[in-house]
Amino acid sequence: MKLEEYNISVDQHSDGVFRFILKNIKDEDKARDIVQDSFEKLWRNVENINFLKVKSYLYTTAYRTMIDLIRREKRKEDFDQVDVSAYSHSQHYTDLKEILDQALERLSDIQRSVVLLRDYEGYNYQEIAEITDLSESQVKVYIYRARKKMKEFIGRMESII
Amino acid sequence: MTIITRNNYEEFFLDYIEEEISAQNKELLEAFLVQHPDLKKELDEMMGKDFTCEATSVKTESASLKKIPFQANFDDFCIAHVEGDLDKYEKKAFENFIASQPEKEKDLKLYHKTKLTTDSSLVFTDKKGLKRRNKAIVFRQFVFTTLATAASIAILFSVWTTEIETGNSNLKPELVSHNTNSQVPDRDTTKKSVPEKVKTVDKKSNKSKEADKPKKTKIKGKIINKQIIKIDALPQRSEVQKKEEINKLEVTQLLADNKIVPIENSHQVISELAKVNATKTNVKQNTGLAMLGLSWKASKEEKSGKEKSTLLKIASYGVNQIGKLAGKKINLEKKYDPKTDKTRVAFNTLGIGFSTPVK
């Protein structure tokens, strides 16, 4: 990959990688750090990476960096422990997008990642499997389970609102 | 044994489709198809002939739909519908099922709501910081910036040094003449006319004519007080009896006649003054720039449209960069002053400003 192609990659993918990471960890500063770290790694290997594969490389690098960060911080939350009634009077849940954001937060890290890659970037199961280092069938199962949880959360919130 | 050719293969095909072909002919047919893949395709089409019939197809589809466990795995089918994992027959069958089960439609809609849409308001703002530049350009800019900064420091240092040294180098002519006096023998001297040497003394410095005048007066006064010279206007020593009388005469005559007065030991005075001049010249050139081996061009009027010297351009760039870093406006200008016939470098900031003549 050439210098110009690298700079094009910055224009094309930095927003997407940033969104993907930010939606996962909900920390803007750390999301920026991960994006910068991912592009730094890309630049170090710029001569060995095909421009056509750069998007996959960036998401893979960003995802793994994020997983390392999450593991370090051990920030996990069990979706099943969510007390929906605690949010029933919140003004934040009048909009479907905000409800979805909350539903997304209550997924496990891996479920959230595969759903984001699927919906935001339109990756197929095989591509997500390559990025997340899972099997294709595992990705499919994670997505199915995530959809069920999100549907359940949305249904409960809508019934309350 | 019949040989299969492109002219009789249809017969074998039919036997094969109807499963009436013998084992021997089947082997022959398979070997033939390997050699003729286009005919294998034709055989496949012949075998799928029933499925191309619309009525049969519908019948087959209806049969397969009955086997789909929509009711048992409803959520999975909903998700598959959202994910686009159903083929067209399954999708059509599932949608028909939903249409016949209105209470299930709400669940399907909820599943479709779980599909996220990209939040375009979230953008990475520091793209510029991620981008890279050509190494040669970066290196060139680095070198130029470094040189500019160094030049700026050199100029500021030289300006500062010039100010300090100039202030300290205000050597007074009296000191020179005083030193000279000690070497003058205390004896009468005869009147001598040394016009050329006097002329040299008179032009010892073009810059400080005013300073020269009191110097000459002092020299004469000092020397006269010691009674070591003779002036045309003064009377001969033999004619003067008192020292006070000499002083009075001298002052009067000096005021009346402002001519240059040759003295007997003028060559010594001149040599001392030459030393002073040399010292002054050295002091002015002994700036930070000179120590760094740099110098400004000689003072002269710059023609309009003439480009700045390279050194000044570098210095200006460096000063501007420092100003950007400091968030202040800093100017460094080189201007020619026709009144004083000097070129001055002016350094101005919001809080401090000064200028100094440069050579």
Interface residues (C-beta under 8 A of the other chain):
Chain A: L3 Y6 N7 V10 D11 S14 D15 V17 F18 R19 L22 K23 R32 V35 Q36 F39 W43 L96 K97 L100 A103 L104 V115 L116 R118 D119 Y120 I143 Y144 A146 R147 K148 M150 K151 I154 G155 E158
Chain B: D75 D76 C78 I79 V82 E83 D107 L110 Y111 K113 T114 K115 L116 T117 T118 D119 L122 V123 F124 D126 K127 G129 L130 K131 R132 N134
